[in-house]
Amino acid sequence: MGSTVVYKPLSMIVPGERLARDLVDENGQVLLQAGESLDSRHCRRLSVCGIDTVPVEGVDGQALEASRRASVERSLEHLFRHWRSSPGMNHLRALLAHHRREESRQ
């Protein structure tokens, strides 16, 4: 496991990030073990259990920026899938991507 722990909202989890600590419910039952690689299925299950923030292993700044960029691009790909040939929509997508990356840094 990494030496640093970062608490991230489920909505910001990038598939493949690893849990830094065991996740337990209010009864103390282990939901996911430390070191487990998270994916969208895990995030949905945790959300249903009322968990909105999880401890993940910290990463260096460069890797964090790359994962943030990839996460934003994946979310926008779906939204703009029908508008790939429109210059105006491509410009809007670029502006939105920049805004979301900046917003996720805060």
C-alpha positions as CSV (number, residue, x, y, z in Angstrom):
1,M,0.0,0.0,0.0
2,G,1.0,3.6,-0.5
3,S,2.3,5.7,2.4
4,T,-0.3,8.5,2.0
5,V,-4.0,8.2,2.3
6,V,-6.3,10.5,0.3
7,Y,-10.0,10.7,1.0
8,K,-11.9,11.0,-2.2
9,P,-15.6,11.2,-3.1
10,L,-16.9,8.2,-4.9
11,S,-17.7,10.4,-7.9
12,M,-14.0,11.2,-8.3
13,I,-12.7,7.6,-8.1
14,V,-10.8,6.5,-11.1
15,P,-11.2,2.8,-11.9
16,G,-8.1,1.0,-10.7
17,E,-7.4,3.2,-7.6
18,R,-6.7,1.1,-4.5
19,L,-8.3,1.3,-1.1
20,A,-5.8,2.5,1.6
21,R,-7.8,1.1,4.5
22,D,-10.6,-1.4,5.1
23,L,-14.1,-0.1,4.5
24,V,-16.5,-1.1,7.2
25,D,-20.3,-0.5,7.6
26,E,-21.8,0.9,10.8
27,N,-22.0,-2.6,12.3
28,G,-18.2,-3.1,11.8
29,Q,-18.6,-5.6,8.9
30,V,-15.9,-5.3,6.3
31,L,-17.3,-4.2,2.9
32,L,-14.0,-4.0,1.0
33,Q,-10.5,-4.8,2.2
34,A,-7.5,-2.5,2.0
35,G,-5.6,-2.9,-1.3
36,E,-8.7,-3.8,-3.3
37,S,-8.8,-2.1,-6.7
38,L,-12.0,0.0,-7.1
39,D,-14.2,0.0,-10.2
40,S,-17.6,1.5,-11.0
41,R,-19.4,-1.6,-9.6
42,H,-17.7,-1.1,-6.2
43,C,-18.6,2.6,-6.3
44,R,-22.3,1.8,-7.0
45,R,-22.4,-0.7,-4.1
46,L,-20.7,1.6,-1.7
47,S,-23.1,4.4,-2.6
48,V,-26.1,2.1,-1.9
49,C,-24.5,1.4,1.5
50,G,-24.4,5.2,2.2
51,I,-20.7,5.6,1.8
52,D,-19.7,8.7,-0.2
53,T,-16.0,9.1,0.6
54,V,-13.3,6.4,0.5
55,P,-9.7,6.3,1.6
56,V,-7.5,5.6,-1.4
57,E,-3.7,5.2,-1.8
58,G,-2.1,8.6,-2.5
59,V,-0.4,9.0,-5.9
60,D,2.2,11.5,-7.2
61,G,1.0,14.7,-8.8
62,Q,1.7,13.7,-12.3
63,A,-0.2,10.4,-12.0
64,L,-3.0,12.3,-10.3
65,E,-3.3,14.8,-13.2
66,A,-3.3,12.0,-15.8
67,S,-6.0,10.1,-14.0
68,R,-8.1,13.3,-13.5
69,R,-7.8,14.1,-17.2
70,A,-8.8,10.6,-18.2
71,S,-11.8,10.6,-15.9
72,V,-13.0,13.9,-17.3
73,E,-12.5,12.7,-20.9
74,R,-14.5,9.5,-20.2
75,S,-17.4,11.4,-18.7
76,L,-17.5,13.9,-21.6
77,E,-17.1,11.2,-24.3
78,H,-20.5,9.9,-23.4
79,L,-22.1,13.3,-23.3
80,F,-20.7,14.5,-26.6
81,R,-20.8,11.2,-28.6
82,H,-23.2,12.4,-31.2
83,W,-21.4,15.8,-31.8
84,R,-17.8,14.7,-32.8
85,S,-18.0,16.5,-36.2
86,S,-19.4,19.8,-34.9
87,P,-16.6,22.5,-34.3
88,G,-18.9,24.4,-31.9
89,M,-19.6,21.4,-29.8
90,N,-15.9,20.4,-29.8
91,H,-15.1,23.8,-28.5
92,L,-17.8,23.5,-25.8
93,R,-16.4,20.1,-24.9
94,A,-12.9,21.5,-24.5
95,L,-14.2,24.4,-22.3
96,L,-16.2,22.0,-20.2
97,A,-13.2,19.6,-19.8
98,H,-11.0,22.5,-18.7
99,H,-13.6,23.6,-16.1
100,R,-14.1,20.1,-14.7
101,R,-10.3,19.5,-14.4
102,E,-9.9,22.8,-12.5
103,E,-13.0,22.1,-10.4
104,S,-11.6,18.7,-9.4
105,R,-8.3,20.3,-8.1
106,Q,-10.1,22.3,-5.5
